[in-house]
Structure formats: C-alpha cells, structure tokens
Amino acid sequence: MVWFDGGAARFGWLVGNASGLYALIIITLLILLAPPYRRGVPRMGRMGDAALRFSQWGLVLAPVPLVAVWAWGAFRVGRAGLETYAIMLSLGTIAVFAPILLVLMFTAAQWIGRSGAR
C-alpha cells in the first residue's frame, strides 16, 4: 500500500500546510502582543489594557476553528482515506510549523539567558 499517493494524501497535505501557516500566524501575534516580563519594557503598539487582553484571548481561542476544518476534511475524504489524510495532515502541519517554531524557541531562550532572568 502506498499511503502517500492519491487524493486523500494531497488534500491532507494542503489542509496541513494551511493549518500550520494559520497556527504560525497565531503564535507570532501572541508573541508580539505578550505583556513584558519586567517593568520598564515598552509595549508594542498603543493598545489599552482591555483591548490587549481581549485580543490575547481571541488569539488563544483562534485555533478552535482548526478542529472544525480537520473534521470537515476527515468527513470529505471518507473512511477509506482517513488514515492517509491524518498522516499527511500532521506532516503538512509540521513541515510549515516546526522549523520556524524552533528558531523562535532558541531565540527566546537566548534572549532570556542574556537578560539574566532565571
């Protein structure tokens, strides 16, 4: 059985890439809108506290529609292609998401280490 061939695989890869990009945008916005970890650090933008809190909660809840998109995709491929769809969905998401997330993690660790925050 060639599990990466066929319509379910291509569709899973496409939905996975779109999901990874969507998640990456959400994470980037969460990082940009995060409150400073010490006093005296200026915030990005000119948002008030209430607007900032509202936007952060909106970004935290933003991945919820992904579950609906994944379920819709699973329904579209049917029972026969579900395994292929799930494998390619996860690989497509990881292909977009992981490299940039690793760079962000190592950069954040370096900044925190340089600032002496322990």
matplotlib code that plots the C-alpha trace (Angstrom):
import matplotlib.pyplot as plt

x = [0.0, 1.4, 0.0, 1.2, -0.5, -4.0, -6.5, -6.7, -2.9, -2.9, -5.9, -4.4, -1.1, -2.9, -5.1, -2.0, 0.1, -2.8, -3.2, 0.5, 0.5, -2.6, -1.0, 2.2, 0.5, -1.4, 1.8, 3.6, 0.8, 0.7, 4.5, 4.1, 1.2, 2.6, 3.0, 6.5, 8.1, 9.6, 8.7, 10.1, 9.9, 7.7, 4.8, 4.3, 1.5, -0.8, -3.4, -5.1, -5.1, -8.7, -8.1, -4.9, -6.5, -9.4, -7.0, -4.9, -8.0, -9.1, -5.7, -5.8, -9.2, -8.3, -7.1, -10.6, -11.8, -8.9, -10.7, -13.8, -11.6, -9.8, -13.2, -14.6, -11.6, -11.9, -15.6, -14.7, -12.1, -14.3, -13.5, -11.2, -8.8, -8.9, -5.6, -3.8, -5.5, -4.5, -0.8, -0.5, -2.3, 0.1, 3.2, 1.9, 1.4, 4.8, 6.5, 5.4, 5.2, 8.3, 11.3, 10.1, 8.9, 12.4, 14.0, 11.6, 12.3, 16.1, 15.9, 13.7, 16.0, 19.0, 17.2, 16.1, 19.6, 21.2, 18.9, 19.7, 16.0, 16.0]
y = [0.0, 3.4, 5.6, 8.9, 8.5, 9.7, 12.4, 12.0, 12.5, 15.6, 17.0, 16.2, 17.9, 21.0, 21.3, 20.5, 23.3, 25.8, 24.7, 25.1, 28.6, 29.6, 28.4, 30.1, 33.4, 33.0, 32.2, 35.2, 37.5, 36.1, 36.7, 40.3, 41.1, 39.4, 41.5, 42.4, 40.1, 43.0, 46.7, 49.4, 47.4, 49.3, 47.5, 47.1, 49.3, 51.7, 49.3, 49.7, 47.0, 45.9, 45.8, 43.9, 41.4, 40.9, 40.4, 37.9, 35.8, 36.0, 34.7, 31.9, 30.8, 31.2, 27.5, 26.2, 26.5, 24.3, 21.3, 22.0, 22.3, 19.0, 17.2, 18.6, 17.3, 13.9, 13.8, 14.8, 12.0, 9.3, 6.3, 4.7, 7.7, 8.7, 7.2, 8.7, 12.1, 12.1, 11.2, 13.8, 16.4, 16.1, 16.0, 19.1, 21.0, 20.0, 20.9, 24.6, 24.9, 23.2, 25.0, 28.5, 27.5, 26.0, 29.3, 31.2, 28.9, 29.2, 32.9, 33.4, 31.1, 33.2, 36.5, 35.2, 33.8, 37.1, 39.2, 37.0, 36.1, 32.8]
z = [0.0, -1.0, 1.7, 0.2, -3.2, -4.0, -3.4, 0.4, 0.7, -1.4, 0.4, 3.8, 2.8, 1.6, 4.7, 6.9, 5.2, 5.7, 9.3, 10.0, 8.5, 10.4, 13.7, 12.9, 12.4, 15.7, 17.6, 16.0, 17.1, 20.6, 20.9, 19.6, 21.9, 25.0, 28.1, 29.1, 31.7, 33.6, 34.3, 32.1, 28.8, 26.3, 24.8, 21.1, 19.7, 21.6, 22.8, 26.1, 28.7, 28.0, 24.2, 24.7, 27.0, 24.5, 21.6, 23.5, 24.5, 20.9, 19.7, 22.4, 21.2, 17.5, 17.0, 17.9, 14.2, 13.2, 14.8, 12.6, 9.5, 10.3, 11.0, 7.7, 5.9, 7.5, 6.5, 2.9, 2.4, 3.9, 5.9, 3.3, 3.1, 6.7, 7.7, 4.8, 5.4, 9.1, 8.3, 5.6, 7.7, 10.5, 8.2, 6.3, 9.6, 10.9, 7.7, 8.0, 11.7, 13.2, 11.6, 12.4, 15.9, 16.6, 15.6, 17.8, 20.8, 20.5, 20.0, 23.1, 25.2, 24.1, 25.0, 28.4, 29.1, 28.2, 30.3, 33.4, 34.0, 35.9]

ax = plt.figure().add_subplot(projection="3d")
ax.plot(x, y, z, "-o")
ax.set_aspect("equal")
plt.show()
